[in-house]
Amino acid sequence: MKYILVVGDGMADYPVPELGNMTPLQAAYKPNMDSIAAKGRSGLIKTVPDELTPGSDVAICSVLGYDPKLYCTGRGPLEAPSRGIKLGDNDAAYRCNLITEKNGVIVDYSAGHITTDESSKLIAAVKEAFEKPNEIEFFSGLDYRHFLILRNFPNPELVQCTPPHDAIGVDVAEVLPKAKSAKAEKTARLLRDLINGSRDILRSHPVNIAREKTGKRPGNLIWPWGGGKKPSMPTFKEKYGVKAAVISAVDLVKGIGTYAGMEIINVPGATGLYNTNYEGKADAALKALEDNDLVFVHVEAPDEAGHVKDYALKVKTIEDLDKRLLGRILDGLNEPYAIAISPDHPTPIRIGTHSRDPVPFAIKSPFLKPDGVKKFDEFSARNGAFGLVEHDYLISLLISSSKR
């Protein structure tokens, strides 16, 4: 038996007035997702515990069966392994976005989805200005997503750092890092100094001058967030007894997969954006199943569309995922399999950020009798045989679906 888990990041939503009060999942033409629902069983699953922030780190850990209350130490440490960054026990790792500030206000968490080539030059300038070996280190990542590592800076959990995608339209001064305890004030002050200091380094950089001349948003401020220490996680094989691989363009997902001992498969042209290589991911998934029992395919595009509040684009990303990736995988499978489709969390168009609402899921397996649900969406899933799942993980349900 082979297992396939396909996650459309942020794919769930609320009804959108411009879509006739349908959600993007309801409005999209997605025959393959609907087929999985019609031939399998559906439900709603709670991926974000009430006491945690609805970030992708929490939701992805939950989907994969790793209790986020134990293993979600921060976006930074979860993403760092995907870039080969080694962390010591007392190191604090932060995601470090390049963002756009205008008149003291955060206007874009991604600097207009700046390219990796452009942003790497900007981070290099910041690195040259502020890096101190064995104390402050910067590492380039993908597009606007980079890393700040503070060596031997304990207690990162005691510093409040606001994710930039949750602060669009907010004054920078209102959301600068703050210490939750006096013993973390040194770290919070350093982060504030790095943010404010980056302004002078970046605003006159040739990359940003060129971007502004062509009407593009500059990456004129760094924004560290998601700080934490490295987690200690059991491997996926130890937990479930199956060998697994992960396919994603997102450092967070690949980092979690690295800690979990999963094979990390990089696909050329996988961008984490709307122009990602759907077909390449599908082909890589089929190839990965030759040597693995399970493959986890993650697509970031719907989440990005939700963050920019573009309902038409979100519908398109769902349709592309369905036709170009999911359909291609289903057409290429030639042995018994169980497959699950789900978002990790909602990213509603109305609010432009993540919410903690339960998300729909559907599982098709030779050993599951269909429950009569015909469509895959937030409302149809309410009538599924699984009901509302609050104390189990999607990956556990998928693997257990193969048992008679």
Residue pairs with C-beta under 8 A, 6 or more apart in sequence:
1 293
1 336
1 337
1 338
1 402
2 289
2 293
2 294
2 333
2 335
2 336
2 337
2 338
3 242
3 293
3 294
3 295
3 337
3 338
3 339
3 340
3 398
3 399
3 402
4 285
4 289
4 294
4 295
4 297
4 329
4 333
4 337
4 338
4 339
4 340
5 63
5 294
5 295
5 296
5 297
5 339
5 340
5 342
5 394
5 395
5 398
6 297
6 299
6 321
6 325
6 326
6 329
6 339
6 340
6 341
6 342
7 60
7 63
7 296
7 297
7 298
7 299
7 341
7 342
7 343
7 344
8 299
8 301
8 302
8 317
8 318
8 321
8 341
8 342
8 343
9 56
9 250
9 298
9 299
9 300
9 301
9 302
9 303
9 343
9 344
9 345
9 347
10 302
10 303
10 304
10 305
10 306
10 307
10 343
10 344
10 345
10 346
10 347
10 354
11 24
11 25
11 302
11 303
11 318
11 321
11 343
11 346
11 347
11 359
12 23
12 25
12 343
12 345
12 346
12 347
12 348
12 357
12 359
12 360
12 378
13 23
13 24
13 25
13 306
13 314
13 346
13 347
13 348
13 349
13 378
14 23
14 346
14 348
14 349
14 350
15 21
15 22
15 23
16 22
16 23
16 24
16 27
16 311
16 349
16 350
18 311
19 26
19 27
19 311
19 315
20 27
23 377
23 378
23 379
24 302
24 311
24 314
24 315
24 318
24 349
25 33
25 318
25 360
25 376
25 377
25 378
26 375
26 377
26 378
26 379
27 315
28 315
28 318
28 319
28 322
29 319
29 322
30 318
30 319
30 321
30 322
30 376
31 322
31 327
32 322
32 323
32 326
32 327
32 330
33 322
33 326
33 341
33 362
33 376
34 374
34 375
34 376
35 330
35 364
36 339
36 341
36 362
36 363
36 364
36 376
37 362
37 373
37 374
37 375
37 376
37 380
37 381
37 384
38 370
38 373
38 374
38 375
39 364
39 370
40 339
40 362
40 363
40 364
40 365
40 368
40 370
40 371
41 362
41 363
41 368
41 369
41 370
41 371
41 373
41 384
41 385
41 386
42 360
42 361
42 362
42 363
42 371
42 373
42 376
42 380
42 381
42 383
42 384
42 385
42 386
43 360
43 361
43 362
43 381
43 384
43 385
43 386
43 387
43 388
43 389
44 358
44 359
44 360
44 361
44 378
44 381
44 382
44 384
44 386
44 387
44 388
44 389
45 342
45 358
45 359
45 361
45 386
45 388
45 389
45 390
45 392
45 394
45 397
46 356
46 358
46 388
46 389
46 390
47 58
47 59
47 62
47 63
47 344
47 345
47 358
47 359
47 394
48 54
48 58
48 59
48 62
48 68
48 345
48 356
49 58
49 62
49 68
49 69
50 356
51 69
52 58
52 68
52 69
52 72
54 345
54 354
54 355
54 356
55 72
55 75
55 163
55 226
55 354
56 75
56 250
56 252
56 253
56 303
56 344
56 345
56 354
57 68
57 72
57 74
57 75
57 78
57 226
57 252
57 256
58 68
58 72
58 345
59 68
59 344
59 345
59 354
60 252
60 253
60 256
60 298
60 344
61 67
61 68
61 71
61 72
61 78
61 256
62 68
62 344
62 393
62 394
63 342
63 344
63 393
63 394
63 395
64 236
64 256
64 260
64 296
64 393
64 395
65 239
65 240
65 393
65 394
65 395
65 396
66 233
66 256
66 260
70 231
71 231
71 233
71 259
72 78
72 231
73 157
73 228
73 229
73 230
73 231
74 93
74 94
74 156
74 157
74 226
74 227
74 228
74 229
75 94
75 95
75 225
75 226
75 228
75 252
76 92
76 93
76 94
76 95
76 147
76 148
76 149
76 156
76 224
76 225
76 226
76 227
76 228
77 87
77 93
77 228
77 229
77 230
77 231
77 255
78 228
78 231
78 252
78 255
78 256
78 259
79 93
79 95
79 141
79 145
79 147
79 226
79 251
79 252
79 254
79 255
80 87
80 93
80 139
80 147
80 149
80 230
80 255
81 254
81 255
81 258
81 259
82 251
82 252
82 254
82 255
82 258
82 264
83 139
83 140
83 141
83 147
83 251
85 93
85 139
85 147
85 149
87 93
87 149
87 229
87 230
88 151
88 152
89 229
89 230
90 151
90 152
90 153
90 154
90 229
91 149
91 150
91 151
91 152
91 153
91 229
91 230
92 149
92 150
92 153
92 154
92 156
92 187
92 227
92 228
92 229
93 147
93 148
93 149
93 150
93 156
93 227
93 228
93 229
93 230
94 147
94 148
94 149
94 150
94 156
94 161
94 191
94 224
94 225
94 226
94 227
95 145
95 146
95 147
95 224
95 225
95 226
96 123
96 138
96 145
96 146
96 147
96 148
96 222
96 223
96 224
97 109
97 110
97 111
97 144
97 145
97 146
97 164
97 222
97 223
97 225
98 110
98 111
98 114
98 119
98 122
98 123
98 144
98 146
98 202
98 219
98 221
98 222
98 223
99 106
99 108
99 109
99 110
99 111
99 144
99 164
99 219
99 220
99 221
99 222
99 223
100 106
100 107
100 108
100 111
100 112
100 217
100 218
100 219
100 220
100 221
101 107
101 172
101 199
101 220
101 221
104 171
104 172
104 173
105 169
105 170
105 171
105 172
106 164
106 167
106 168
106 169
106 170
106 171
106 172
106 175
106 223
107 168
107 169
107 217
108 168
108 217
109 144
109 163
109 164
109 165
109 167
109 168
109 223
109 307
110 143
110 144
111 119
111 144
111 217
111 218
111 219
111 220
112 211
112 216
112 217
112 218
113 143
113 144
113 273
113 304
114 122
114 143
114 144
114 211
114 216
114 217
114 219
115 143
116 140
116 141
116 142
116 143
118 207
118 211
118 219
119 140
119 143
119 144
119 146
119 219
120 140
121 205
121 207
122 202
122 205
122 207
122 208
122 219
123 138
123 139
123 140
123 146
123 222
124 140
125 201
125 202
125 205
126 138
126 198
126 201
126 202
126 222
127 137
127 138
129 197
129 198
129 201
130 136
130 138
130 194
130 197
130 198
131 137
131 138
134 151
134 152
135 150
135 151
135 152
136 148
136 149
136 150
136 151
136 190
136 194
137 148
137 149
137 151
138 146
138 147
138 148
138 149
139 146
139 147
139 149
140 146
140 147
141 147
141 251
142 249
142 251
142 272
143 271
143 272
143 273
144 219
145 251
146 222
148 194
148 222
148 224
150 156
150 187
150 190
153 186
153 187
153 190
155 181
155 183
155 184
155 187
156 184
156 187
156 227
156 228
156 229
157 227
157 228
157 229
158 179
158 180
158 181
158 183
158 184
158 187
159 177
159 178
159 179
159 180
159 184
159 187
159 188
159 191
159 227
160 177
160 178
160 179
160 180
160 188
161 177
161 191
161 224
161 225
161 226
161 227
162 175
162 225
163 225
163 226
164 223
164 225
165 307
165 352
165 353
166 353
167 174
167 175
168 352
172 195
172 221
176 191
176 192
176 195
177 187
177 188
177 191
177 192
177 195
177 224
178 188
179 185
179 187
179 188
179 189
191 224
194 222
194 224
195 221
195 222
195 223
195 224
198 221
198 222
199 220
199 221
202 208
202 218
202 219
202 220
202 221
202 222
203 218
203 220
207 218
207 219
208 218
208 219
208 220
211 217
211 218
211 219
212 218
231 259
233 259
233 260
234 260
235 260
235 261
236 242
236 244
236 260
236 261
236 262
236 294
237 243
237 244
237 261
238 261
240 294
240 395
240 396
240 399
242 292
242 293
242 294
242 399
243 263
243 291
243 292
243 293
243 294
244 260
244 262
244 263
244 292
244 293
244 294
244 295
244 296
245 262
245 263
245 264
245 265
245 288
245 291
245 292
245 294
245 295
245 296
246 253
246 254
246 256
246 257
246 262
246 263
246 264
246 265
246 295
246 296
246 297
246 298
247 265
247 267
247 270
247 281
247 284
247 285
247 288
247 295
247 296
247 297
247 298
248 254
248 257
248 270
248 272
248 296
248 297
248 298
248 299
248 300
249 267
249 270
249 271
249 272
249 276
249 300
250 272
250 298
250 300
253 296
253 298
254 264
257 263
257 264
257 296
258 264
262 296
263 288
263 291
263 292
265 284
265 288
267 277
267 280
267 281
267 284
268 277
268 280
269 276
269 277
269 280
270 276
270 277
270 280
270 281
271 277
272 300
272 301
272 304
273 300
273 301
273 304
274 301
274 304
274 305
274 313
274 316
274 317
274 320
276 299
276 300
276 301
278 299
278 320
278 321
278 324
278 325
278 328
279 324
279 325
279 328
281 297
281 299
281 325
282 297
282 324
282 325
282 326
282 328
282 329
282 332
283 328
283 332
285 295
285 297
285 329
286 329
286 332
286 333
288 295
289 295
289 333
294 399
297 325
297 329
299 317
299 321
299 325
301 317
301 320
301 321
302 314
302 317
302 318
302 321
302 343
302 347
303 347
304 317
305 311
305 313
305 314
305 316
305 317
306 314
306 346
306 347
306 348
306 349
306 352
306 353
307 347
307 352
307 353
308 352
309 349
309 350
309 352
310 349
311 349
314 349
326 341
329 339
330 339
336 366
338 363
338 364
338 365
338 366
338 367
338 368
338 398
338 399
338 401
338 402
339 363
339 364
339 365
339 398
340 361
340 362
340 363
340 364
340 394
340 397
340 398
341 361
341 362
341 376
342 359
342 360
342 361
342 362
342 394
343 359
343 360
344 359
345 354
345 355
345 356
345 357
345 359
346 354
346 355
346 357
346 359
347 353
347 354
347 355
348 355
358 388
358 389
358 390
359 378
360 376
360 377
360 378
360 380
360 381
361 381
361 386
361 394
361 397
362 373
362 376
362 381
362 384
363 386
363 397
363 398
363 401
365 398
365 401
365 402
366 402
367 401
367 402
367 403
367 404
368 401
371 383
371 384
371 385
372 383
373 380
373 381
373 383
373 384
374 380
386 397
389 397
